[in-house]
Amino acid sequence: MCSSSWKAMAIAVLLLQLCFFMEVESSVAHSDKIVRLPGQPRVGFQQFSGYVTVDDKKHKALFYYFVEAEIDPASKPLVLWLNGGPGCSSLGVGAFSENGPFRPNGEVLVINDYSWNKEANMLYLETPIGVGFSYSTNSSSYVAVDDETTARDNLVFLQRWYNKFPNYRKRALFITGESYAGHYIPQLAKLMVEFNKKKNLFNLKGIALGNPVLEFATDFNSRAEYFWSHGLISDSTYKMFTSLCNYSRYVSEYYRDSLSPSCLRVMNQVSRETSKFVDKYDVTLDVCISSVLSQSMIINPQVTPKIFWFTSQQVSERIDVCVEDKIVNYLNRKDVQKALHARLVGVRRWDVCSNILDYQLLNLEIPTISIVGSLIKAGIPVLVYSGDQDSVIPLTGSRTLVGGLAKELGLETTITYRVWFEGKQVGGWTLVYGNILSFATIRGASHEAPFSQPERSLRLFKSFLEGKPLPGVL
């Protein structure tokens, strides 16, 4: 046989071996591949979902949904998205109503034209244990869950998720999320930075926090002024609110039955004036009438103390205000759960926010703004953004905290407060310190900004990933 034939055969054998090893390496990930979700339109990107065990003894398993980028996923970063609660689903809220590729509409899924997988490979995690499809075979895992446990489980999840998807180990990684993720994300990022000192695994490039809980007293004491300035409460109630109630120890006072009677009366008056027919997460838009009862139950902690203020009530004039009801129906279908490789353990149905999780809500009073500061010192860029129609965690509190942190760290203002644009419209306002700490508002957006202002949110997300300022003058 001539030498050229031998060379051709050798190359063929080499290619076969290479294919074999690639197949072996990705075989675990392929077992989680979603063939097609029920009612899903045809798309050109891959989807995966399934479980990662984070505690072998208690068999604690976290559920994830992973969507590769629409175009050239190998060149795009990896983004982990976390919703808040504590105890609400990143699958149902983040993926299926905010920035994922699909939204349910009856029996079918429709394309989200502003999905964040246009810019990144998106990984949605249902955390902590007991949220959505995540579960433990040991019911004690749902009791007295705290921030430290959640952060540790999330770290283990990422380590083991990389075993399923080894080709993403060196990929640029960003962590984004909203609300109580203002606790989840900084604490997870801190563990990642510490882990990297021993073994450099996480290529963390930045974190973005939407309407986040960063310092309870500042975040919540800004609510009274927001209510009043937007006409939701009267002058007299505003004066009583600011003089008789201080949110800095509200949770601990409430749980110890030490909330002053006068403050309790004011809170009841605030609830009456703001009305259960106004969504506190987006004060300017309509509500889904079928969800009003559950909304009023959640917002008033005197009614349901185990569920706090950060659950999902989505509203918009331009998109489906009752999408949450459709998500619950869709994710409780057996064919959908089968396609997602999901199962219900210890619960009868999938819910937007967990009914079995006993979270240590006193963790709410522990500020995480200082952890954000430590991340900046470690060279991790941070973006804090606010939907400006959210009265639950108003932009004024977040802006104050970011400005205070910049002053504490000695960061110079590199972009003074100005408008930014999406297309020919003002998308919001932005302010940057030291080219590493940024604050931005999204005009007309709710607590869940990608839901209510998807196009503007995608513009902000793209700039964040690229490390570029938000677009300025037209």
C-alpha positions in Angstrom: 0.0 0.0 0.0 1.4 3.4 -0.9 2.4 5.9 1.8 -0.4 8.3 0.9 -2.9 5.5 1.7 -1.3 4.8 5.0 -1.4 8.5 5.9 -5.1 8.7 4.9 -5.9 5.6 7.1 -3.9 7.1 10.0 -5.8 10.4 9.8 -9.2 8.5 9.6 -8.3 6.4 12.7 -7.2 9.6 14.5 -10.5 11.3 13.7 -12.5 8.3 14.9 -10.6 8.3 18.2 -11.2 12.0 18.6 -14.9 11.6 18.0 -15.0 8.7 20.4 -13.4 10.7 23.2 -15.6 13.7 22.6 -18.7 11.5 22.8 -17.5 9.9 26.0 -16.8 13.3 27.5 -20.2 14.7 26.7 -22.3 11.6 27.2 -23.5 12.8 30.6 -24.6 16.1 29.2 -26.3 14.5 26.3 -28.5 12.5 28.7 -29.9 15.8 29.9 -30.6 17.1 26.4 -34.1 18.2 25.7 -35.4 16.8 22.5 -38.3 19.2 22.3 -40.6 20.8 24.8 -44.3 20.3 24.3 -45.7 23.1 22.1 -42.3 24.5 21.3 -41.5 26.1 18.0 -38.5 24.9 16.1 -35.2 26.6 17.1 -31.6 26.2 16.1 -30.1 26.1 19.6 -29.8 23.2 22.1 -31.5 22.9 25.5 -30.6 20.8 28.5 -32.2 20.2 31.9 -31.9 17.9 34.8 -30.4 17.4 38.2 -27.1 17.9 39.9 -26.7 16.3 43.3 -25.1 18.7 45.8 -25.2 16.5 48.9 -24.7 12.8 48.5 -25.7 11.8 52.0 -29.0 13.7 52.1 -29.4 13.4 48.3 -30.0 17.1 47.8 -30.5 17.6 44.1 -30.8 21.0 42.4 -32.7 21.3 39.1 -31.3 23.4 36.2 -32.4 24.5 32.8 -29.6 25.4 30.3 -30.1 27.1 27.0 -27.2 27.5 24.6 -26.8 30.8 22.7 -28.8 31.2 19.5 -25.7 31.8 17.4 -22.1 30.4 17.8 -22.5 29.3 21.5 -18.8 28.3 21.6 -17.8 32.0 21.4 -20.4 33.3 24.0 -20.0 33.5 27.7 -21.9 31.4 30.3 -24.4 33.3 32.5 -26.0 31.9 35.6 -29.4 33.4 36.5 -30.9 33.3 40.0 -34.3 34.5 41.1 -35.0 35.5 44.7 -37.8 34.9 47.1 -36.2 33.5 49.1 -37.7 30.4 47.5 -38.9 31.4 44.1 -38.1 29.6 40.8 -35.5 30.7 38.3 -37.1 28.3 35.8 -40.7 29.6 36.1 -39.9 33.2 36.7 -36.5 33.9 35.0 -36.6 31.4 32.1 -40.3 31.3 31.3 -41.5 34.8 32.0 -38.4 37.1 31.9 -35.4 36.4 29.7 -35.6 32.8 28.5 -36.3 31.8 24.9 -40.0 30.9 25.4 -43.1 32.0 27.1 -46.2 29.8 27.5 -49.4 30.8 25.8 -52.1 28.2 26.4 -50.9 24.8 25.1 -48.0 26.2 23.2 -44.7 28.1 23.7 -44.1 31.3 21.8 -40.7 32.8 21.0 -39.3 35.6 23.2 -37.8 38.0 20.8 -35.6 39.5 23.5 -34.3 36.3 25.1 -30.9 36.7 26.7 -29.6 33.6 24.9 -29.1 35.9 21.9 -26.0 37.1 23.8 -25.0 34.3 26.1 -25.4 30.6 27.1 -28.1 30.9 29.9 -28.1 28.6 32.9 -31.2 28.8 35.2 -31.0 27.2 38.6 -33.9 26.4 41.0 -32.3 27.1 44.3 -32.3 26.5 47.3 -33.5 22.9 47.9 -37.3 22.7 47.9 -37.7 25.3 45.2 -39.5 24.1 42.0 -38.2 20.7 40.9 -35.2 20.8 43.3 -35.6 18.4 46.1 -34.0 16.3 48.9 -35.0 12.8 50.1 -34.4 14.1 53.6 -37.1 16.5 54.7 -34.8 18.1 57.2 -33.0 19.7 54.3 -36.0 22.1 53.9 -35.8 23.3 57.6 -33.8 26.3 58.8 -32.2 26.9 55.4 -30.0 30.0 55.4 -27.8 32.0 53.1 -24.7 30.1 54.0 -26.2 26.8 53.1 -27.6 28.1 49.9 -24.3 29.6 48.8 -22.4 26.4 49.6 -25.0 24.3 47.7 -24.8 26.6 44.7 -21.0 26.4 44.7 -21.1 22.6 44.7 -23.7 22.8 41.9 -21.5 24.8 39.6 -18.5 22.5 40.3 -20.5 19.4 39.4 -22.3 21.1 36.5 -18.9 21.6 34.9 -18.4 17.8 35.1 -21.5 17.5 32.9 -20.4 20.3 30.6 -16.6 20.3 30.7 -16.3 22.5 27.6 -17.7 25.4 29.7 -15.0 25.2 32.4 -12.8 27.9 31.0 -15.6 30.0 29.6 -16.1 33.5 30.8 -18.8 33.3 33.6 -21.2 36.0 34.7 -23.8 35.7 37.5 -27.1 37.7 37.2 -30.4 37.7 39.0 -32.8 39.9 41.0 -34.4 40.6 44.3 -33.2 38.2 47.1 -30.5 37.2 44.7 -28.9 40.3 46.1 -28.0 37.9 48.9 -27.5 34.7 46.8 -25.2 36.1 44.2 -22.6 38.1 46.3 -22.3 35.2 48.7 -21.8 32.7 45.9 -19.3 34.9 44.1 -17.3 35.3 47.4 -17.0 31.6 47.8 -15.9 31.3 44.1 -13.2 33.9 44.6 -12.0 32.0 47.8 -12.1 28.7 45.9 -10.0 30.1 43.1 -7.2 30.8 45.5 -6.8 27.1 46.0 -7.8 25.8 42.6 -8.5 28.2 39.7 -11.8 26.8 38.4 -14.2 29.8 38.0 -13.6 32.3 35.3 -15.8 34.9 37.0 -16.0 38.1 34.9 -18.8 40.0 36.6 -22.1 40.1 38.5 -25.3 42.0 37.8 -28.0 42.5 40.5 -31.5 43.6 39.6 -33.7 45.4 42.2 -31.6 43.6 44.8 -31.8 43.3 48.5 -28.4 44.6 49.6 -29.1 46.4 52.9 -32.5 45.8 54.4 -32.8 49.1 56.3 -31.8 51.3 53.4 -33.8 49.3 50.8 -37.0 49.2 52.8 -36.9 52.5 54.5 -37.0 54.0 50.9 -40.5 52.5 50.3 -42.4 55.2 52.2 -41.1 58.0 50.1 -41.6 56.0 46.9 -45.3 55.2 47.8 -45.9 58.9 48.7 -44.1 60.4 45.6 -46.1 58.1 43.3 -49.4 59.0 44.9 -50.1 55.6 46.5 -50.5 56.9 50.0 -51.7 60.2 51.6 -49.6 62.9 53.1 -50.8 62.0 56.6 -50.0 58.3 56.2 -46.6 59.2 54.8 -45.8 61.3 57.9 -46.9 58.5 60.2 -45.1 55.9 58.1 -41.7 57.7 58.4 -42.1 58.7 62.1 -43.6 55.5 63.6 -42.0 52.7 61.5 -38.4 51.9 60.9 -37.7 48.8 58.7 -34.2 48.3 59.9 -35.4 45.6 62.4 -38.8 45.0 61.0 -38.4 41.2 60.4 -37.0 40.4 63.8 -39.6 42.6 65.5 -42.4 41.0 63.6 -41.3 37.5 64.4 -40.8 38.3 68.0 -44.2 39.9 68.2 -42.5 43.2 69.2 -43.7 45.3 66.4 -45.2 48.4 67.9 -49.0 48.7 67.8 -48.7 52.1 66.2 -46.5 50.9 63.4 -48.8 48.0 62.8 -51.7 50.4 62.5 -49.7 52.4 60.0 -48.9 49.3 57.9 -52.5 48.4 57.8 -53.4 51.9 56.6 -50.6 51.7 54.0 -52.1 48.4 52.7 -55.6 49.9 52.5 -54.5 53.0 50.6 -52.2 51.3 48.2 -54.9 48.7 47.4 -54.6 45.1 46.6 -55.5 46.0 43.0 -52.1 47.7 42.5 -49.1 45.5 42.0 -46.4 46.9 44.4 -43.8 45.3 42.0 -45.0 47.6 39.2 -47.1 50.5 40.5 -48.1 51.9 37.1 -49.5 48.9 35.3 -52.5 46.6 35.6 -52.7 43.4 37.5 -53.9 39.9 36.6 -57.2 39.8 38.3 -57.1 36.0 38.9 -53.8 36.6 40.9 -54.9 39.5 43.0 -55.8 37.4 46.1 -52.5 35.7 46.1 -50.8 39.0 45.5 -52.4 40.6 48.5 -51.6 37.6 50.7 -47.9 37.8 49.7 -47.4 41.5 50.1 -49.0 41.7 53.6 -46.7 39.8 55.9 -49.3 39.9 58.7 -51.3 37.4 56.6 -48.7 35.0 55.5 -45.4 35.5 57.4 -43.6 32.6 55.9 -43.8 34.1 52.4 -42.0 37.5 52.0 -42.3 40.4 49.7 -40.1 39.3 46.8 -42.3 36.7 45.0 -43.3 37.0 41.4 -46.3 39.0 40.3 -45.6 40.0 36.7 -47.5 42.8 35.0 -47.3 44.7 31.7 -49.6 46.5 29.3 -47.8 45.1 26.3 -47.4 41.5 27.3 -49.5 38.9 29.1 -50.3 40.0 32.6 -51.5 36.5 33.5 -48.4 34.7 32.4 -47.7 33.3 35.9 -51.0 31.3 35.8 -50.0 29.9 32.4 -46.5 29.0 33.6 -47.9 27.1 36.6 -50.3 25.2 34.3 -47.5 24.4 31.8 -44.9 23.2 34.2 -47.4 20.9 36.0 -48.2 19.0 32.8 -46.8 15.5 32.9 -45.5 15.6 29.3 -43.7 18.9 30.1 -42.0 17.4 33.2 -41.0 14.3 31.2 -39.4 16.5 28.5 -37.6 18.4 31.1 -36.3 15.2 32.9 -38.0 16.7 36.0 -39.9 15.0 38.8 -41.9 16.1 41.9 -40.5 14.8 45.2 -42.3 15.6 48.4 -44.8 17.9 46.7 -47.9 17.4 44.6 -47.3 20.2 42.2 -44.8 22.7 40.9 -45.2 26.2 42.3 -43.6 29.5 41.4 -42.5 29.9 45.0 -41.8 27.0 47.5 -44.4 26.0 50.0 -42.2 23.5 51.8 -39.0 25.7 52.3 -38.5 27.1 55.8 -36.0 29.8 55.1 -34.3 31.8 57.9 -35.8 35.2 57.0 -33.7 36.9 59.7 -30.9 36.6 57.1 -32.7 39.4 55.4 -31.3 41.9 58.0 -27.7 40.9 57.3 -26.3 43.4 54.7 -24.6 42.0 51.7 -23.4 45.4 50.3 -20.1 44.8 52.1 -19.6 41.5 50.3 -20.2 43.4 47.0 -17.4 45.7 48.1 -15.0 42.8 48.7 -15.8 41.5 45.2 -14.9 44.9 43.7 -11.6 44.9 45.6 -11.0 41.4 44.1 -11.4 43.0 40.6 -14.9 41.7 39.9 -17.1 44.2 38.0 -20.5 44.8 39.5 -23.7 46.2 38.0 -26.7 47.1 40.1 -29.8 47.9 38.1 -33.3 48.9 39.0 -36.7 48.8 37.3 -38.0 52.2 38.2 -41.6 51.2 38.7 -40.8 48.9 41.6 -41.9 50.1 45.1 -40.8 46.9 46.9 -37.1 47.6 46.4 -37.1 51.1 45.1 -34.3 52.5 42.9 -33.6 55.3 45.4 -32.4 52.9 48.1 -30.2 51.0 45.6 -28.7 54.1 44.2 -27.9 55.4 47.7 -26.2 52.1 48.6 -24.1 52.1 45.4 -23.0 55.7 45.9 -22.1 55.0 49.5 -20.1 51.9 48.5 -18.2 53.9 45.8 -17.3 56.6 48.4 -16.2 53.9 50.9 -13.9 52.3 48.3 -12.6 55.6 47.1 -13.9 55.1 43.5 -13.9 58.1 41.2 -17.0 58.9 39.1 -16.1 57.8 35.6 -19.5 58.4 34.0 -21.7 61.1 35.6 -25.4 60.5 36.0 -27.0 60.6 32.5 -29.6 59.0 30.3 -29.0 56.0 28.2 -30.8 55.0 25.1 -32.4 51.9 23.5 -33.1 52.8 19.9 -34.4 56.4 19.9 -36.0 56.2 23.3 -34.5 56.8 26.8 -33.9 53.4 28.3 -33.1 54.7 31.7 -30.3 56.5 33.6 -26.8 55.3 34.5 -23.9 56.2 36.7 -20.4 54.5 36.8 -17.7 54.5 39.4 -14.1 53.6 38.7 -15.2 51.6 35.6 -15.9 48.7 37.9 -19.1 49.6 39.8 -22.2 50.7 37.8 -25.7 51.7 38.6 -28.5 51.9 36.0 -32.2 52.3 35.9 -34.5 50.7 33.3 -37.3 53.2 32.5 -40.8 51.8 32.8 -39.6 48.5 34.2 -41.0 46.5 37.1 -39.3 44.5 39.9 -38.7 41.9 37.2 -37.3 44.2 34.6 -36.7 41.7 31.7 -40.4 40.8 31.8 -41.9 44.4 31.7 -39.2 46.0 29.6 -37.6 43.1 27.6 -35.9 45.2 24.9 -34.3 47.7 27.2 -33.2 44.9 29.6 -31.5 43.1 26.7 -29.7 46.2 25.7 -28.4 46.6 29.3 -27.4 43.0 29.5 -25.4 43.2 26.3 -23.5 46.2 27.5 -22.8 44.5 30.8 -21.4 41.4 29.1 -19.2 43.5 26.8 -18.0 45.7 29.6 -19.1 48.8 27.7 -21.0 51.9 28.9 -24.7 52.0 28.1 -25.4 53.9 24.8 -25.3 57.7 25.4 -26.4 60.5 23.0 -28.2 59.5 19.8 
